[in-house]
C-alpha cells in the first residue's frame, strides 16, 4: 500500500482545505478564548488531514496498480490496512467516487472504476452530443472573467503537460470542462455530463500514458476552443467540440485496447 501523504493537490482535496481556512476565519473572529480556539482549530486540521491522507493512500494504490480496475474495496479490510477507522475510509471512498476513481454498485459494494470498450463508446456517443450542446449554450452566458478563468486552467494544463504530471493535467482538464458545463446554464445537462465524464477521466488517468507532446497538443486544442468562444458562432463551436472529443476518443481507444509496443494489450 502506498505511503500516506497529505496535501491539497489531488482532485477534490482543495475544497477541504478551503473549508478549513473558512472555519479558521470563523473561529478567529468569534472572540472565543485563545485556548478554546486553538483546540477547535487543531481538531479541525487533524480531521481534514486524516481524511486527505486516507484519500491519497487509496488513490495512490489505484494509480500504482496495487488495486486494479474492477477490484472490490472492502471498507473494513482497507481500514485495517491503513490503520484508520471505517468511517474515515467510508468518507474517503465517497470523495474518490466524486473524483470518478471508484463506483458504488448495489449488492456489489465499492469497486475501482473499470470501463469496457463498449461502455466507453456508448459514453462518448452521448458526451459528444451533450458537450457540443453545452458549449453552444455557454457562448450565450460567457463573460470576460470566465474566459480568463478558462485560460488560467489551460496554463496549468500546459505546465502539468511539460512536467508529465498526469494527475494534475487531468484535474485541470476536468475543471475546464466542468466550467463549460456550468456556463451552459442548464443544471440538468451539467449533472448528466458529470456522471458520464468523471469516471472516464479517472479511468484514463489510471490506464494511459502518452508522450509529452500529446498532452501539450491537447492543452493547445483547449485554447483554440476558448478563443472560438469569443469569435465563432454556436454552430462552429459545436463542430469544433465534436471534432476535439472524437479525436480524443480515438486516441484513448488505441492506447487502451490495442497492442502496445511490446506486443501486449494495454488493458
N, C-alpha and C positions, 0 to 999 in steps of 0.2 A: 504494500500500500504506500502511496506517495506520502512524503512528509507534509505535516500540516503547515500551512503558511497563511498569513493574514495580510490583507491589503485591499483597497478599493479598486482593483484592476480588472476583475472578472465581471462578466455580464451580471447585472442585477445587484452587484455588491455596493456600487457607489451610492445608490439610493439609501442604503442602510447607514452609511457614513453621513449622508446629508441629514438624515433623521437625527443622528447623534449630535450634529452641530446645532440643529434647531433646538433639541432638548437642552443642550448646553446653554444656549441663549436664554431659554425659558427659565431654567434654574438660576442662572446668573442674575437675572433681572427681577427675581421674585422676592428678594430681600430676606431669604432664609439664612439661618445661621451657617457660617462657613463650614462647620464640621458636618452638618446635615447635608449641605450642598455637595461636599467632597464625597461623602458616602454614596449618595444617589448617583453622582456622575460616575464613580468607579464601577458601581453595579451595572450601569447602562453600557459603559465601554466594554466591560467584561462579557456581557451578554451578546453584544454585537460581534466582538472579536471571536468568541467561541463559535457562534453560528457561521461566521465567514470562514473560519478555519475548517469546519466540517464541510461546508460547500466546496472550498478549494481542494480539500483532500479527495473528496468523491469525484470531483471534476477532473483532477489530475489523474486519478486512477482510470477514468474513462478515456481520457485523451492519450494516455500512455499505452492503452490496450490491456491493462491489468483486468479491467472489467470490459467485456466486449459487447457490441450491439446485440440486443436480444436477451442478454443475461438478466436474470431477475435479481433485484436488490431487496434482501430481507432486512427490515429495519433493525430487528434485534441483533442479528449477526453483524451488521455494519456498525452498530453502536458498540458492540463488544470489541471489534477490530480497532475502532478508533478511540476506545476508552472514553466514550461520551454517553449521554443519556439518550434513550429512544426518542423523547420529544424533540431534542435538538436535531437528531438525524431526520425526523419527520419534517421539521421546518426546512432543513437543508434540501430535502428532496422536493418540497414544494417550490423552492427557489429555482432548483435545477429543471423542474418541469416548466416553469415560466421561461427559462432560457432555452428549452427545447431538447435538453440532453437526456431527459427521461420521460417516460409516458406511463400514465396510470390506466390500467385496464380492469374492468370488473372481473372478479374471480381469478385474476392472474396477478394482481398487485402492480408493483412498480418495476419496470424494465428499462434498460438502456435503449434509447431510440434506435430502431432499425427500420430501414426502408428498402423495399424490393424495387427492381426496375419498373414494374407495372405501377406501383404506388407513386414513384417519382414522376412518371409520365402523366399519370392522372392528376397529380398535384399541379404540374406545370400547365396542363390544359386549362385548368381554372385560373391559375395565377397569372398567366399571360393576358387573359382577357380582363380579369378583375384589376390588375395593377395598371394596365393600359387605361382603363376607365378611371382609376384613381388619379392618375397624373393629369388626365384631361380635365377632371373636376378641380384638381389642385390649382390649375392655371387661373381659375376664377377667383381663388382665395389668397394666392401667394403674395407676400409683401417683400420689400427690400430686406427687412430684418430676417425673414425666412430664408431668402436666397443666401444671405451672409451665413446663417447657421448651417445650411446645407454645404456651403463651400468649406467651412471650418471642419466639418466631418470628412470631407474629401481630402483635405490636407492631412488629417490624422490617418486616413487610409493610406495615403502616399508614404507617410513616414513608416507606418507598420509594414507596408509592402517592401520598402527599402531594407528594413531590418528583418524581414521574413517573420514578423511576429503575427502569425496567422490568427491566433485567438483575438488579438486586438483588431486586426484587419476586419474580421467578420463581425466583431462587435460594432465597429464604426459603420460598416456596410449595412448591418441590420438597423441601426439607429437612423441611418439616412433614409432607408425605405419606410421605416415607421413614421418618420416626419412627413413623407409624402402621403401616407395613408391618412394621417390626421388632417393634413391640408385638404384632402378630398372633401372634408366637411360632412362625411357620412360615417357615423359611428359603427353602423352595422357592417359596412364594407371594410372598415379598418379592423373590426373584430374577426371577420372571416379570414382576411389576409393574415392576421396574427396567428390564427390557429393553423392555417395552411403552411405558412412560410417559415415560422420559427423552428419547427423540427427539421425542416430542410436545411437551414443554415447550420444547425448544430450537427447534423449528420455529416455534412460536408467538412466541417471542422475536424470531426473525428476520423474521417476516412480518406481525405485527399490532401495532396501537397503538390503545388505547381511550381514552375520556375518563377523567379522574382519578376521577370518581365511581364508575365501573365497577370500578376496582381497589379502591377503599375498600369498596364493597359486597362484593366478593369476600373481602376480609380479614374483614369482619363475618360472612360466612357460615361461614368457618373458625372464628370464635369461637363461633358457635352450635353447631357440631359438637363443639367441645371441651367446652362446657357440657353437651351431651347425653351425652357420655361418662360423666359422673358421675351424671346424673339419669334418663336414658332406658333403656329395655330394648334388648336386642340387635336385636330386630325393628324397633324405631323408629329405631335408629341406621342400620340398613341402608337403610331407606326414605329417611332424610334424606340419606345419602351419595349414593344413586342420583339423588334429585331435584337435588342440587347439581351432580353431574357431567353430567347430561343438559342442564341449563340452560347450563352452561359450553360443552358441545359445540355446542349450537345457536348460541350467541353467536359462537364461533370459526368455525363453518362460514359464517355470514353475513359475517363480516369477511374471511375468506379467499377465498371463492368466489362472492360476489355483487357486483353493481355497486356501486361506491363513489359518493361524492357528485359526482365529476367524470365519471361515466359510463364508467369503465373497470374492468376486472377487477382485484381486489386481488392476484391471483396469476396 
